Amino acid sequence: MAFTLGNKHIITGVLGVSLLAGGAVAVLNQEAEIKLENPQYVAWDRPKTDEQWADDVKVESLDIRSDKVLKTMLETHKNKLKEEEKAFEKYRVMLSNGERPEQYLYYEWYDRLKELNPGITESELVNESKKYASEDFKQKAESIEKLKQSIERMEKEIELRRRGVVIVKGKEPIFGGVESKFIRNVVEE
């Protein structure tokens, strides 16, 4: 194969930078609750009870975040989701028209890889372009699903705190009367 270790790192870097570029932050109005609909890339058994939710949010360490940090993270994630969904819309249109977004991405990767690896053979170029196009599309779709999952977790942690299901240590109600087995030791940031 014509790839050298350095070129693979360059290609991986190009892919990573292009995916991160979609995360630009813009101002976003509050939206309705976001749900994962027909997830294809992120396996997740959505919790059904408050107790399950109180445990589930720990996967992303949301239980140790202060209220202020949670709200900031939520806004940032919603902004990033909006940007990524906007960029992904062309692929949704392709899918609804019976087209394959991977084919579109194939041509982009073909040109990139050809430029980065002038000595690559045609068969290697075709195979690598197909592989990167497929991975690129999957990563774009997975990123959107993962953002939706994270947003839902953040919203649920905020709601559980608001309702007193979970209590932040040091912010217990002054008059008592609220008992919860879910005490959050948050990191003040």
C-alpha positions as CSV (number, residue, x, y, z in Angstrom):
1,M,0.0,0.0,0.0
2,A,1.3,3.5,-0.8
3,F,0.3,5.1,2.5
4,T,3.1,5.8,5.0
5,L,2.5,6.1,8.7
6,G,2.8,9.9,8.3
7,N,0.2,10.2,5.6
8,K,-2.3,8.2,7.7
9,H,-1.8,10.6,10.5
10,I,-2.3,13.5,8.1
11,I,-5.5,11.9,6.8
12,T,-6.8,11.2,10.3
13,G,-5.9,14.8,11.3
14,V,-7.7,16.2,8.3
15,L,-10.8,14.1,9.1
16,G,-10.7,15.2,12.8
17,V,-10.2,18.9,12.0
18,S,-13.1,18.8,9.4
19,L,-15.4,17.2,12.0
20,L,-14.4,19.7,14.7
21,A,-14.9,22.6,12.4
22,G,-18.7,21.9,12.4
23,G,-18.8,22.7,16.1
24,A,-18.8,26.5,15.8
25,V,-20.9,28.1,18.6
26,A,-23.8,30.3,17.7
27,V,-26.6,31.8,19.7
28,L,-29.6,29.5,20.0
29,N,-33.1,30.0,21.4
30,Q,-34.4,27.4,23.8
31,E,-35.9,24.5,21.9
32,A,-38.3,21.8,22.9
33,E,-36.9,18.7,24.5
34,I,-34.6,16.8,22.1
35,K,-35.0,13.1,21.8
36,L,-33.0,10.4,20.0
37,E,-35.3,9.2,17.3
38,N,-34.5,5.8,15.7
39,P,-30.8,5.9,16.7
40,Q,-28.6,3.9,14.4
41,Y,-25.2,4.5,15.7
42,V,-25.5,5.2,19.5
43,A,-26.7,2.2,21.5
44,W,-28.5,3.5,24.6
45,D,-31.2,2.1,26.8
46,R,-33.0,5.3,27.7
47,P,-33.8,5.4,31.4
48,K,-37.4,5.3,32.4
49,T,-37.4,6.2,36.1
50,D,-35.9,9.1,38.0
51,E,-33.6,6.6,39.8
52,Q,-32.4,5.3,36.5
53,W,-31.8,8.8,35.2
54,A,-30.0,9.8,38.3
55,D,-27.6,7.0,37.7
56,D,-27.4,7.3,33.9
57,V,-26.1,10.9,33.9
58,K,-23.0,9.7,35.7
59,V,-21.8,8.2,32.4
60,E,-20.9,11.7,31.2
61,S,-20.0,12.9,34.7
62,L,-22.9,15.3,34.7
63,D,-23.6,14.5,38.3
64,I,-20.5,16.4,39.4
65,R,-21.1,19.5,37.4
66,S,-22.4,22.7,39.1
67,D,-25.7,24.1,37.9
68,K,-23.9,26.9,36.2
69,V,-21.6,24.6,34.3
70,L,-24.5,22.3,33.3
71,K,-26.4,25.2,31.9
72,T,-23.4,26.4,30.0
73,M,-22.7,22.9,28.7
74,L,-26.3,22.5,27.6
75,E,-26.3,25.8,25.6
76,T,-23.0,24.9,24.0
77,H,-24.2,21.4,23.1
78,K,-27.4,22.8,21.6
79,N,-25.5,25.3,19.5
80,K,-23.1,22.6,18.3
81,L,-26.1,20.3,17.5
82,K,-27.8,23.0,15.5
83,E,-24.6,23.6,13.4
84,E,-24.0,19.9,12.8
85,E,-27.7,19.3,11.9
86,K,-27.5,22.2,9.4
87,A,-24.4,20.7,7.8
88,F,-25.9,17.2,7.8
89,E,-29.2,18.4,6.1
90,K,-27.8,17.8,2.6
91,Y,-27.2,14.2,3.5
92,R,-30.8,13.8,4.8
93,V,-32.1,15.2,1.5
94,M,-29.9,12.7,-0.4
95,L,-31.2,9.9,1.7
96,S,-34.8,11.0,1.2
97,N,-34.2,11.0,-2.6
98,G,-32.8,7.5,-2.5
99,E,-29.2,8.6,-2.9
100,R,-26.2,7.5,-0.9
101,P,-24.4,10.3,1.0
102,E,-21.3,8.0,1.1
103,Q,-21.0,8.3,-2.7
104,Y,-20.9,12.1,-2.4
105,L,-18.3,11.9,0.3
106,Y,-16.4,9.3,-1.8
107,Y,-15.6,12.0,-4.4
108,E,-14.4,14.4,-1.8
109,W,-12.1,11.8,-0.2
110,Y,-10.9,10.7,-3.6
111,D,-9.7,14.2,-4.4
112,R,-8.2,14.7,-1.0
113,L,-6.4,11.4,-0.9
114,K,-5.1,11.8,-4.4
115,E,-3.7,15.2,-3.5
116,L,-2.1,13.9,-0.3
117,N,-0.7,10.7,-1.8
118,P,0.5,11.4,-5.4
119,G,2.0,7.9,-5.6
120,I,-1.1,6.0,-4.6
121,T,-2.4,3.4,-7.1
122,E,-5.9,3.8,-8.5
123,S,-7.2,0.7,-6.8
124,E,-5.8,1.8,-3.4
125,L,-7.3,5.3,-4.0
126,V,-10.7,3.8,-4.7
127,N,-10.6,1.5,-1.7
128,E,-9.3,4.1,0.7
129,S,-11.8,6.7,-0.6
130,K,-14.7,4.3,0.0
131,K,-13.5,3.4,3.5
132,Y,-13.0,7.1,4.5
133,A,-16.3,8.2,3.0
134,S,-18.2,5.5,4.9
135,E,-16.4,6.3,8.2
136,D,-16.9,10.0,7.6
137,F,-20.7,9.7,7.1
138,K,-21.1,7.4,10.1
139,Q,-19.1,9.8,12.3
140,K,-21.2,12.7,11.2
141,A,-24.5,10.8,12.0
142,E,-23.1,9.4,15.2
143,S,-22.0,12.8,16.4
144,I,-25.5,14.2,16.0
145,E,-27.0,11.3,17.9
146,K,-24.4,11.6,20.7
147,L,-25.1,15.3,21.0
148,K,-28.8,14.6,21.3
149,Q,-28.1,12.0,24.0
150,S,-25.9,14.3,25.9
151,I,-28.4,17.1,25.7
152,E,-31.2,14.9,27.0
153,R,-29.0,13.8,29.9
154,M,-28.1,17.4,30.8
155,E,-31.8,18.4,30.6
156,K,-32.8,15.5,32.8
157,E,-30.1,16.3,35.5
158,I,-31.2,19.9,35.6
159,E,-34.8,18.8,36.0
160,L,-34.0,16.2,38.7
161,R,-32.2,18.9,40.7
162,R,-35.1,21.4,40.2
163,R,-37.6,18.9,41.4
164,G,-35.4,17.9,44.4
165,V,-35.0,14.3,43.2
166,V,-31.3,14.9,43.5
167,I,-29.7,17.4,45.8
168,V,-26.5,19.2,45.5
169,K,-24.5,18.9,48.7
170,G,-24.3,22.2,50.4
171,K,-27.5,23.4,48.8
172,E,-30.0,21.3,50.8
173,P,-33.3,23.0,51.6
174,I,-33.1,25.3,54.6
175,F,-36.3,24.0,56.1
176,G,-35.4,20.4,55.5
177,G,-38.2,17.9,54.8
178,V,-36.6,16.8,51.5
179,E,-34.8,13.5,51.7
180,S,-33.0,12.1,48.7
181,K,-30.7,9.2,48.3
182,F,-29.1,11.1,45.4
183,I,-26.7,13.6,46.8
184,R,-24.4,15.4,44.2
185,N,-20.9,16.4,45.2
186,V,-20.3,18.9,42.5
187,V,-17.0,20.4,41.5
188,E,-17.2,24.2,41.7
189,E,-15.7,25.5,38.5
